[in-house]
Amino acid sequence: MLKATVWTRNDCLYCSLAKKELHNRKYQIDERNITSLWSKEDLLKVVPNAKTVPQIFIRGKYIGGYDELMTYFEETTSNYGN
């Protein structure tokens, strides 16, 4: 199964969109919400320059935010299609 780690916070539209996209693509999501169980400091240990959420990792590889996630899927899908 494909795995993704998504750093999120409550009431974050792009976090919700990223999780929905990953779910639709059958990813198992490890959500790390910085407003409940995790802290911003925990996130900054992993992504020192993070200024926003979501921050997304796929199979341990740092992808970035929602826009980068969509670019990642466009690039990986087009690579398989050609």
C-alpha positions as CSV (number, residue, x, y, z in Angstrom):
1,M,0.0,0.0,0.0
2,L,1.2,3.5,-0.8
3,K,1.9,5.6,2.3
4,A,1.9,9.3,2.9
5,T,2.6,11.5,5.9
6,V,0.6,14.8,6.0
7,W,1.3,17.5,8.5
8,T,-1.9,19.5,9.0
9,R,-3.8,21.8,11.3
10,N,-7.5,22.2,12.0
11,D,-9.7,24.2,9.6
12,C,-7.1,24.1,6.8
13,L,-8.7,23.9,3.3
14,Y,-5.5,22.8,1.5
15,C,-4.9,20.1,4.2
16,S,-8.4,18.7,3.5
17,L,-7.9,18.9,-0.2
18,A,-4.5,17.1,0.0
19,K,-6.0,14.3,2.3
20,K,-8.9,13.9,-0.1
21,E,-6.6,13.6,-3.1
22,L,-4.4,11.1,-1.4
23,H,-7.4,9.1,-0.2
24,N,-8.8,9.0,-3.7
25,R,-5.5,7.6,-4.9
26,K,-5.7,4.9,-2.2
27,Y,-2.9,6.2,0.0
28,Q,-2.7,5.2,3.6
29,I,-2.4,8.6,5.4
30,D,-0.4,9.2,8.6
31,E,-1.9,12.6,9.6
32,R,0.1,14.7,12.0
33,N,-2.1,17.6,13.2
34,I,-0.1,20.4,14.7
35,T,-3.1,21.7,16.6
36,S,-3.7,18.5,18.6
37,L,-1.3,15.7,19.0
38,W,1.7,17.3,17.3
39,S,3.3,20.8,17.6
40,K,4.6,23.3,15.2
41,E,8.0,22.6,16.7
42,D,7.7,18.9,15.8
43,L,7.0,20.0,12.2
44,L,9.9,22.4,12.1
45,K,12.2,19.5,13.2
46,V,11.3,17.7,10.0
47,V,10.8,20.6,7.7
48,P,12.8,23.5,9.1
49,N,11.6,26.1,6.6
50,A,7.9,25.2,6.8
51,K,5.7,28.3,6.9
52,T,2.4,26.7,6.0
53,V,0.6,23.3,6.1
54,P,0.0,20.9,4.6
55,Q,3.6,19.5,4.4
56,I,3.5,16.2,2.6
57,F,5.8,13.2,2.4
58,I,5.2,10.2,0.2
59,R,7.1,7.0,1.0
60,G,9.4,9.1,3.1
61,K,10.2,11.6,0.3
62,Y,9.4,15.2,1.0
63,I,6.9,16.6,-1.6
64,G,6.0,20.0,-0.2
65,G,2.5,21.5,0.0
66,Y,-0.7,21.0,-1.8
67,D,0.4,22.6,-5.1
68,E,3.6,20.5,-5.1
69,L,1.5,17.4,-4.4
70,M,-0.6,18.0,-7.5
71,T,2.5,18.7,-9.6
72,Y,4.0,15.4,-8.2
73,F,0.9,13.5,-9.4
74,E,0.9,15.2,-12.8
75,E,4.5,14.4,-13.3
76,T,4.3,10.8,-12.1
77,T,1.1,10.1,-14.0
78,S,2.5,11.6,-17.3
79,N,5.7,9.6,-16.9
80,Y,3.7,6.4,-16.7
81,G,1.5,7.4,-19.6
82,N,4.3,8.0,-22.1
